[in-house]
Amino acid sequence: MNALCEHLKVQHQTLEAMERWFLVFDDVALRRDCPSSYHDELLRQADEMDRLHLIDWTEWRDLRLLADQAFLKAIAGSDYWRI
């Protein structure tokens, strides 16, 4: 039973961490106003989830790729057209 509880606890932590990551990812104001800080925070959170073994390598890579793509769109000015 303890193994099951531990597994559920890790899953809950993973879901919370992913939710925090996507809250930053969806923050258009931060992305538009300070793309570098936006990108750095996404990478930091992805690295922290990896360090805590909440995600595997492919999930870590996918989060970083999403962060990179969003950053490139931000510095190209795509968010300014949404106003």
C-alpha positions in Angstrom: 0.0 0.0 0.0 2.9 2.4 0.7 4.2 1.9 -2.8 0.9 2.8 -4.2 0.6 5.9 -2.1 4.2 7.0 -3.1 3.4 6.5 -6.8 0.2 8.5 -6.5 2.1 11.3 -4.6 4.7 11.4 -7.4 1.9 11.6 -10.1 0.2 14.4 -8.2 3.5 16.3 -8.0 4.1 15.8 -11.7 0.6 17.1 -12.5 1.1 20.2 -10.4 4.5 20.9 -11.9 3.2 20.5 -15.4 0.3 22.8 -14.6 2.7 25.4 -13.3 4.8 25.0 -16.5 1.8 25.5 -18.8 0.6 28.5 -16.8 3.9 30.2 -17.6 3.8 28.9 -21.2 0.3 30.5 -21.7 1.4 33.8 -20.1 1.2 36.0 -23.2 2.0 39.2 -21.3 5.3 37.8 -20.0 6.2 36.3 -23.4 5.5 39.6 -25.2 7.1 41.9 -22.6 10.2 39.9 -21.7 10.8 36.9 -24.0 14.1 36.1 -22.5 12.8 35.8 -18.9 9.8 33.9 -20.3 12.1 31.4 -22.0 14.5 31.1 -19.0 11.6 30.4 -16.6 10.2 27.6 -18.9 13.6 26.0 -19.2 14.3 26.3 -15.5 11.0 24.6 -14.6 11.6 21.8 -17.1 15.1 21.2 -15.7 13.7 21.2 -12.2 11.1 18.6 -13.1 13.8 16.5 -14.7 16.1 16.9 -11.6 13.3 15.7 -9.4 12.5 12.8 -11.7 9.0 14.0 -12.2 9.3 13.7 -16.0 11.4 11.4 -18.3 13.9 12.5 -20.9 11.4 12.7 -23.8 9.0 14.8 -21.7 11.9 17.1 -20.7 13.0 17.4 -24.3 9.4 18.1 -25.5 8.9 20.9 -22.9 12.2 22.5 -24.0 11.2 22.3 -27.6 7.9 24.0 -26.9 9.7 26.7 -24.9 12.2 27.3 -27.8 9.4 27.5 -30.4 7.4 29.9 -28.2 10.5 32.0 -27.7 11.3 32.2 -31.4 7.7 33.3 -32.1 7.9 35.9 -29.4 11.1 37.5 -30.6 9.6 37.5 -34.1 6.8 39.6 -32.7 3.9 37.2 -33.2 2.2 38.2 -29.9 2.0 41.9 -31.0 -0.4 40.9 -33.8 -2.8 39.4 -31.2 -3.6 42.6 -29.3 
